[in-house]
Amino acid sequence: MQKRIMILGASRYYARSIETAKEAGYWVFAVDKNPDSPGFHVANDYAVCDIIDTTELIKLCTKHKIEAVIPLNDYGVISAAAISEKLGMIGISQEAALLATNKAAMRNKWQQSGVPCPKLFVAKTPEEIIAAATEIGFPCILKPAHGIGGASRGVIVVNEPSELENAIAFCHNFYNDKTTLVESFINSEIEHSIELLIINGTPKVIAVADKIKTPLPYRVDKNVLYPSRVSPQQRNILEETAIQAVISLGITTGAAHVELATTANGPILFELGARCGGGGTPSTIVPFSTGVNIFAELTRILAGDSISNITPLYNKGCNYHFFTPAPGKIASINGFDKIQEHPNILDAEIFVVERSTIPPVTVGTERSGFMIIGASDAEESLNIGNELESLLEIEYENL
């Protein structure tokens, strides 16, 4: 009998995760509030349901005899923890889920555990934010404390006091909870993301990437490059720091996505998600770069089955390259077909069309599309990405 699992979410990339779980031998029940979710077409069965509605999800698990619940975003992390505790499935505790989805609680725990992270204050009003920024000094960073959803929503660098009013308005625009982290700006040599799997309390690093960001004051990823180009010694230190971060939050099983930076004084942690990295990271990028089918292994872990392989077999280059063209209303757009035809393209999508308006990129959801480029090493994948982006020809109205 196939084990029956529930995957929380059925969007475009979640559909690929659903396919991966099926290929690994599981019967997959998909849940999403969008009735047109692409993942519904590949799942064995599905339900239209909000993934934060734990009461309804528990009913569905009971009805369909679900044996494991797998979250793919932060909203799902909270629900999966509640379901797992209620129904006795493998998963993280609700306390660990809270720590992994609330940046203020996460940072407080890291500070208590001696894990390196930026100096910060937690502020609940604009007046407290101004006082905290003055105490920390400029430049500083504002970010929502309850920043579920990722994509750098509400994250902004403040260079001087005169910028605070607009920065506070931007930070408070994305969530009802206005609790804000005010933290020192880390002048990092390079930022990173790290993908881990955790088995019986032991975290294992699968992949380490370098990040290239869009221009300040916003903190949006432009390129995510695999594998990291740091030295082996630096990579070991980064991995040890990521493992500390996972253990200190009490995450004893499943997956973790850790974001941190290399500085002159060593690694500094920014945040962590108790799930795989977003978008094409688990379904396309990590398998190509490392040879580890990270989502299939995560499914085996949460289903209580033996893992197949969590040791990287190689370090191929991969670039998660995002399109960030100039803002304006599009008159015509050409060249994307040439990009799709390139032999190094593993996946690509353009989100904008003629007559649509490209906004300034302040959060990840405002990027205009992406390419996933496979190559022999990170440098080659970066160069190919820059070359291919030049093929995207956009003409604007009234310019």
BELNOR-V449348 format. One line per field, one symbol per residue. ss: DSSP state (A for helix, B for strand, O for the rest). phi: phi as a letter, one per 20 degrees, with the letter a starting at -180 (. if undefined). Layout:
# BELNOR-V449348
ss->???
phi->???
This chain:
# BELNOR-V449348
ss->OOOBBBBBOOOAAAAAAAAAAAAOOOBBBBBBOOOOOAAAAOOOBBBBOOOOOAAAAAAAAAAOOOOBBBBOOAAAAAAAAAAAAAAOOOOOOAAAAAAAAOAAAAAAAAAAAOOOBOOBBBBOOAAAAAAAAAAAOOOBBBBBOOOOOOOOOOOBBBOOAAAAAAAAAAAOOOOOOOOBBBBBOOOOOBBBBBBBBBBOOBBBBBBBBBBBBOOOOBOOBBBBBBOOOOOAAAAAAAAAAAAAAAAAOOOOOBBBBBBBBBBOOBBBBBBBBOOOOOOOAAAAAAAAAAOOOAAAAAAAAAAOOOOOOOOOOOOOBBBBBBBOOOOBBBBBBBOAAAAAAOOOBBBBBBOOOOOOBBOOOOOAAAOOBBBBBBBOOAAAAAAAAAAAAOOOBBBBOOO
phi->.ffdcddepbfgffgfffffffffodedddcbfefdfgfffdffbbbebffeeffffffffffdlfdbcdecbfffgfffffffffdmefrefffffffedcffffffffffemefbffbcdcdcgffffffffffndfccdbffdefommlfmebedebgfefgffffffeedcffegcedcffeeefadbccdcdcclndfcfdbccdddefffeecdfdccddfgeffgfffgfffffffgffffemedbocbcddbcecfdofcedabdeafgeleffecffgffdneefffffffffemdffeacdgeacfebceddecfffqeeebcbofffffeffeeeaabdedcgmedeefedcffefeqbcdddbfbfffffffffffffffddddflc
